[in-house]
Amino acid sequence: MRFIIQRVTKASVTVEKEVIGRIDRGFLVLIGVGQEDTKAMADKLVKKMIGLRIFSDENDKINLSLKDVGGNLLLVSQFTLYADCKKGNRPSFIRAGAPDEAEQMYEYIIEKCREEFPEVQTGSFGADMKVELLNDGPFTIILDSEEIC
């Protein structure tokens, strides 16, 4: 499982010209689910993500979490995080989770996040989405279950 976490001042997701998710200050999280991923892995990554202290405090030190700053979450599924580009120029997605299982895991992650942040915004699994963001910093963190779990 992979989370690409981008600290943003604003972000939105549009599907068929309709904005379906929008946040101000917080995290835009691109979520890739792999074949071997479990709910236990998701729990660890969600806990790690929510606890990340990557916002500045009053002394301009990176020391505050999403909760500390009253931030928001926008969660977007992105199977292409499992692209394998080792051979040739056309990526392989063999390691990405099967769509049905990946969607269930994505929905599980959303529910786990809503336990901490009731107003979690989301993309639409499997849809052609247009994602806009204003990366704050820029500040981007990668969480990978292969490294954390």
C-alpha atoms as one frame of an Amber mdcrd trajectory, in Angstrom:
protein
   0.000   0.000   0.000   1.296   3.422  -0.853   0.186   6.842   0.343   1.534
   9.937  -1.385   0.768  12.706   1.095   0.897  16.267  -0.115   0.533  19.134
   2.327  -1.789  21.555   0.580  -3.375  24.936   1.097  -6.255  23.724  -1.080
  -7.155  20.760  -3.276 -10.127  19.447  -5.215 -11.279  16.498  -7.310 -13.560
  16.885 -10.319 -15.409  14.096 -12.136 -17.355  14.877 -15.320 -17.030  18.642
 -14.705 -18.483  18.352 -11.169 -16.362  18.995  -8.080 -16.927  15.974  -5.834
 -14.324  16.695  -3.154 -12.670  19.887  -1.948 -10.513  20.873   1.001  -8.590
  23.851   2.237  -5.493  23.412   4.405  -4.632  19.767   4.939  -3.476  16.635
   3.139  -4.249  15.459  -0.359  -3.502  11.724  -0.169  -3.098   9.598  -3.287
  -3.692   5.962  -2.314  -2.392   2.938  -4.176  -3.450  -0.544  -3.091  -1.284
  -3.556  -3.916  -2.119  -7.241  -4.232  -0.730  -8.207  -0.825  -2.244  -5.372
   1.225  -4.266  -6.007   4.380  -6.452  -4.023   6.772  -3.681  -4.250   9.374
  -1.331  -2.513   6.929  -3.968   0.122   6.221  -4.391   0.714   9.962  -0.643
   1.324  10.364  -0.415   3.682   7.411  -3.497   5.659   8.467  -2.142   5.994
  12.017   1.256   7.125  10.704  -0.333   9.604   8.273  -2.602  11.171  10.877
   0.309  11.507  13.288   2.693  13.152  10.832   3.912  16.461  12.218   4.587
  18.402   9.024   2.954  21.766   9.715   4.842  24.746  11.153   4.330  25.868
  14.737   4.504  29.441  16.058   8.332  29.273  15.860   8.216  28.157  12.209
   9.410  24.679  13.241   7.840  21.675  11.470   6.129  20.312  14.564   2.329
  20.220  14.202   0.007  17.455  13.027  -3.089  17.622  10.859  -5.297  17.661
  13.972  -3.187  20.371  15.612  -3.883  22.756  12.729  -7.518  21.759  12.169
  -6.606  20.398   8.745  -8.675  18.415   6.280  -8.215  15.218   4.289  -8.881
  14.556   0.612  -8.351  10.865  -0.249  -7.965   9.838  -3.896  -7.450   6.306
  -5.197  -4.594   5.944  -7.679  -3.636   2.469  -8.856  -0.842   3.923 -10.988
   1.259   4.217  -7.811   2.027   0.562  -8.522   3.382   1.196 -12.022   6.403
  -0.942 -12.839   8.580   0.767 -15.435  11.573  -1.588 -15.327  11.021  -3.045
 -18.790  10.209  -1.042 -21.878   8.310   2.208 -21.959   4.815   0.964 -21.183
   4.221   0.594 -17.432   2.973  -2.689 -16.021   0.400  -2.661 -13.236   0.649
  -6.330 -12.254   1.399  -5.486  -8.600  -1.675  -3.261  -8.237  -4.571  -4.769
  -6.329  -7.517  -6.262  -8.220 -10.175  -3.550  -8.673 -12.822  -5.091  -6.381
 -10.368  -5.742  -3.565  -8.634  -2.385  -4.012 -11.954  -0.549  -3.848 -12.874
  -2.357  -0.620  -9.506  -1.389   0.876  -9.921   2.220  -0.279 -13.366   2.361
   1.375 -11.884   0.841   4.538  -9.181   3.544   4.604 -11.834   6.241   4.203
 -13.814   4.837   7.152 -10.676   4.627   9.337  -9.870   8.255   8.528 -13.443
   9.340   9.272 -13.043   7.946  12.785 -10.556  10.790  13.338 -11.793  13.370
  10.804 -15.574  13.205  10.189 -15.437  15.492   7.140 -13.047  13.456   4.969
 -13.433  14.304   1.288 -12.814  11.721  -1.437 -12.389  11.083  -5.095 -14.374
   8.432  -6.956 -12.767   5.000  -7.234 -12.087   4.046 -10.846 -13.349   7.333
 -12.271 -11.470   9.641 -14.627 -10.654  12.339 -12.077  -9.125  15.765 -12.443
  -7.156  16.638  -9.314  -6.120  20.202  -8.566  -3.925  21.227  -5.677  -1.795
  23.977  -4.319   1.101  22.114  -2.686   2.227  23.959   0.437   6.009  24.033
   0.631   6.087  21.966  -1.524   5.863  19.222   1.067   5.320  15.641  -0.104
   5.757  12.456   1.944   5.621   8.854   0.704   4.392   6.123   3.041   4.886
   2.574   1.761   3.650  -0.510   3.586   6.793  -2.362   2.493   8.827   0.055
   4.628   6.436   0.654   7.529   4.713  -2.683   8.100
